[in-house]
Amino acid sequence: MITKKEFTEQVEVLLNRGASVMDAIIKVCENNKIEPESTKRLLSDPLKIRLEAEAKKLNMVNRGANSQASLTTFFK
C-alpha cells in the first residue's frame, strides 16, 4: 500500500511536468491501482488546497454563501 508521502511525491512529479492537480491524482491512482474515491486519506493538506483551488477555478465547487458543501468539509 502506498503512503501519504509517496502519493504526494508522485503527484508533485506530475505537477512539475505540467499536469493539472486532478489529472495528476488520477494518474497516480491508475499507476498504483487505487480507486480515486479512496484517496481522501492520501491527500496532504497542500494537495487539498491546490485541488480545491483548481475545482473553484473550473466552477466545479459551489462556494456560494448558502452552500453547505465544499471540498474542505468533505476532507474533514
Protein Blocks (a to p, Z undefined) as FASTA:
>chain_A
ZZfklmmmmmmmmmmnopafklmmmmmmmmnopafklmmmmpcfklmmmmmmmmmmnopa
ccbfklcbdfklmmZZ
